[in-house]
């Protein structure tokens, strides 16, 4: 069982930056593929970024490539999402996910609102 707690969301002007954090409980954090997803009002949840268990590989949605960076700190059981050059289309609830084999765990989400 993994519990995830996101933080770092907020209101930011277009062109601004935010850093989201996802703190994970459990001793097997390093075994999980960690990812960020987002869901805007009236839309389905979509993939944003993911990072492999050892941080050696990262993956991004086309819409955030070059603007967002995912990273993980094993010593703090935390994964980060650095978001730069934010735009109104980035407004959404952002969720952290931990996945291993067929199991996945979700956090409660943190709201990001970008004003134009």
C-alpha positions in Angstrom: 0.0 0.0 0.0 1.3 3.5 -0.9 -0.2 6.7 0.2 0.5 9.8 -1.9 0.1 13.5 -0.8 0.4 16.2 -3.4 1.2 19.8 -2.7 2.4 22.9 -4.5 -0.6 23.9 -6.5 -2.0 27.4 -6.6 -3.0 30.4 -8.7 -0.3 31.7 -11.1 -0.3 34.1 -14.0 0.3 32.9 -17.5 4.0 32.5 -18.2 4.7 31.7 -14.5 6.0 28.6 -12.9 5.1 26.2 -10.2 6.6 23.1 -8.6 4.4 20.3 -7.5 5.4 17.7 -5.0 4.1 14.3 -4.3 5.2 12.7 -1.0 4.9 8.9 -0.8 4.7 6.7 2.2 6.1 3.2 2.3 9.5 1.7 2.1 9.2 0.6 -1.5 9.0 4.0 -3.1 12.0 3.2 -5.3 10.2 0.3 -6.9 7.3 2.3 -8.3 7.0 4.1 -11.6 5.8 7.6 -10.6 3.6 9.8 -12.8 1.6 13.0 -12.9 -1.8 13.2 -14.5 -4.3 16.1 -14.7 -8.0 16.6 -15.2 -9.6 19.8 -16.3 -13.3 20.5 -15.7 -15.4 18.6 -18.1 -12.5 16.6 -19.5 -11.0 13.2 -18.9 -7.9 12.7 -16.8 -4.9 12.8 -19.0 -1.3 11.8 -18.7 1.3 14.5 -18.1 4.6 13.0 -17.2 6.2 9.8 -15.7 9.6 8.8 -14.4 11.0 5.3 -14.1 11.7 3.6 -10.8 15.4 4.7 -10.8 14.9 8.0 -12.5 16.7 6.9 -15.6 13.9 7.5 -18.0 11.2 10.2 -18.2 8.2 10.5 -20.4 6.1 13.6 -21.3 2.9 14.4 -23.0 3.5 16.4 -26.2 1.6 19.3 -24.7 4.1 19.8 -21.9 7.4 18.8 -23.5 10.0 21.4 -23.0 8.0 23.2 -20.3 7.6 20.5 -17.6 10.2 18.4 -15.9 9.6 15.4 -13.7 12.1 14.3 -11.1 12.3 12.1 -8.0 14.2 12.2 -4.8 14.5 8.7 -3.3 15.9 10.0 0.0 12.7 11.9 0.6 10.3 9.5 -1.1 9.1 12.5 -3.2 8.5 13.1 -6.9 8.4 16.6 -8.3 6.8 18.3 -11.3 8.5 21.5 -12.3 6.2 23.5 -14.5 7.4 26.5 -16.5 5.7 28.9 -19.0 2.3 27.9 -17.7 -0.7 28.8 -19.8 -4.5 28.7 -19.2 -4.7 25.3 -20.8 -2.6 23.9 -18.0 -5.4 24.7 -15.5 -6.5 21.4 -13.9 -6.4 19.2 -10.9 -3.0 17.5 -10.9 -2.8 14.0 -9.5 0.2 11.9 -8.6 0.2 8.2 -9.3 2.5 5.3 -8.2 2.4 2.2 -10.3 4.0 -1.2 -10.1 3.0 -4.2 -12.2 -0.8 -4.2 -12.2 -1.3 -2.0 -9.2 -1.6 1.7 -9.0 -2.2 4.3 -6.3 -3.5 7.8 -6.6 -3.2 10.9 -4.5 -6.0 13.4 -3.8 -4.8 16.0 -6.2 -3.6 19.6 -6.1 -5.3 22.4 -8.0 -3.4 24.5 -10.5 -5.1 27.5 -11.9 -3.4 29.7 -14.5 -4.9 33.1 -15.2 -4.5 34.8 -18.6 
